[in-house]
Amino acid sequence: MVKWFSENPLKRKWKNLCHNHIPPQEFEADPRIVSWIGFCIFGGMKTIYFNRHAKSDWSHDDLRDFDRPLNNRGFRDAPKMGERLKQRGEKIDQFISSPAKRAITTARLMADKYNFPVDEIKEVERLYLPSIGSFLDTISETDESHRSVILFAHNPGITEVVEYLSGEEIGNIPTCGIAKIEFPSANNWNEISAETGKMIFFDFPKNDNPFN
């Protein structure tokens, strides 16, 4: 048990909260602690947030697709959507991103606003221009101690996997759009499959009523 806690910073923090009576404010400072407590108490229902990268810049003809940066709108939208996640009170244990510049920059800007440590974002190669199978492989490899993750990736794959897992037809996830899907019957990440999820919300930067 000591080794189990010592190998994971989040679990060590949870242990300290239990045994050292750290004040409740500490829970608010790190939303992953709240999620971990929920896992201990309620079990393992899984939640995934699918986040398309923010608007990218097409003006650099000499750059590879992988290296395209965000444009000005992208740099505005990503922090705004990170702030919305925080305002909604969403509890996200892990940020996982395509390593492409436009995706990882989106993840870092949103993590900063959400108060998730930017240096703990996990980059996964297969999330660059992914297929549905690429998403499922990434999901199945997620640490079981996490109840919720956010995946930053690209169209058309990200729209396809959201429709595949939720059974909803949304047509297109706009740049920096987010779809939250809960999987009530999934206690393990490898149990997630076609139409096992329930769409909780679908939000995007130009949504005038994001909280309705």
N, C-alpha and C positions, 0 to 999 in steps of 0.2 A: 504493500500500500504506500509506503514512504517513497519508494522508487517511482511508482505510478504518478504520484503528485509531483515529484521533483522534476520529471521529464517534460512537464507541460506548464508554461507560465500561467495560463488561465486556471489550471487546477490548483497550482500553488497559491494563487490569489484567493481562490475559493476556500482553501484550507485556512489561510490566514483570517479570512472573514469569519469563519466558523469559530476558530479557537482564540482569536485575539480581540473579538468584539469590536471590529472596526465599525464606525458609525454608518447609518443608512445612506448618508450622502455618497459613500463610496460606490454603492450599487448604481446610483444614477450616473456616476462618472464613467462607468464602463458597462454599456448595454449587454456585452457578452456575459457578464456575471449573472445578470437577470436571466438570460437564456439558459445558462448552465444550471442555475437553481431550478428552473422549470423542468429541465431534463431530469434532474434528480427526483423531483416530486411527481411529475406527471408522465414520465416516460418519453418515448421517442418520436412522436409525430414530426415529420420532416417538412420543411418549407424552403422553396427556392425562389429567389428573385432573379428574373432574366432581364439584363440591362444591355440594350444596344449602345455602342459607343456614341459619343456626341458628334456633332457635325464636323466633318473634316475638310481640310484645305486641298483643293484640286489644282491650285495654281503652280505647283512645282513639277513641271514635266520631267525633270531629271531624277525625281525620286522614285524608288520602288513603291508599290502599293503598301507594303509592310511598313514603310517609313513615313507615310503621309501624316502630318501633324493635324491638330485641331485648328479650325479657323476661329475668328473672333466670337462668332455665335456659339461655337462649341465650348469655348472657354467661359462663356456666360452661363450656358445651360447646365453644364456638369455640376458646378457648385450649387446651383438652384435646386437640382434634383436631389443632391445629397442632403441639403437642408430640409427638403420635403420629407425624406425618409426619417430624419430625426424628429420633425414635427409630428409625424404620424405615430411616433413611438415604436417604430419597427425594431425588432431585436435580431441582429445579424451577427452570427458567430465568425464567419470567414468571408473575405473578399477574394475571388478567384478571377483572373483575367487572361484574355489573350495577350501575348507579349507585343502585338503590333502597337506602334506608337500611339495611334488614335484611341485604342482601347485601354491601354495601361495608363495613359494620361487621364482619361475619363475616370478610371477607377481611383487614381490617386487624388484627383480633385474632389470626388464625391466622398472618399474615405476621410479626407481632411475635414470636410463639413460635418460628416456624421460622427467624427471623433473615433474612427477606427485607425489604429497605427498603420501609417503608410508603408513602413518597412516590413509589415507582416502580410501584405498582399501577396498571394500566391500566383505565379505566372505559369500557364499551361499551354504548351505549344499547339496542342490539337484544337484549341479554341480559336485559332486563326482560320478564318473562312471555314467554319465547322459544318459537319453533317450532323444529322440527328444522332448517329452512332457515336460521334465525337463527344457530344454532350453526355450521352448515357455512360460512356466510359469514364468521363471526368466525374460525374455524379457518383458512380459506384465506387470510386476510389476515395471519396471524401471521408475524413475522420468521423467515426461514429459518435464521438463526443459532441460533434456539432449538430444542432437541431435545425439550423438555418444557414444558408449560404447565398451569396449574390454572385452571379456569373456575368462577366462583361465579354461580349463577343459581337458578331457581325451578322448582317443579313446576307442571303436569305435564311441561313440556318437558324438564327435565333427566333424568327417568326415561325418557322416550320416546327421547331421543337416545342414551342409554347402551344401551338395548335395540337400537336401530336399528344402531348402529355395532359392537356386540359380538355380536349374535345371541343374547344371553342374555336370559332372562325373569326379571326381578328383582321385578316388581310395583310396587315403590315405593321410592324413596330417601327415608329419613327425614330430618328436619331435621338439618343438619350432617353428613349422610352423605357418604361419598366413594367413588367408583368409579374405579379406575385401569385404563386401557386402553392397551395397547401396540399399535402398528401396524407389524409387522415388515417389510412390503413397501413402506411409505411412506417415501420419501426427501424428499418435499416435502409441505407441508401440504395442497395442493390435490389430493393423491392419496387423501386419506381419504374413504371412502364407506361405503355400507351393508355391514355384516358383514365389514369388513376388519380389525377390531380383535380383540384377545384380552384378556378380562377377567383382570387380575392379582390384584386384591383388591377387596372391597367391605366397607367399614367404616362404623361409625356409633357415636354416643356410648354407647348402651346395649349394645354388643357386649362380652360378658364375656371373650372370648378373641381380642382384636384381632390378636395376632401368631401365631396358630396357623393 
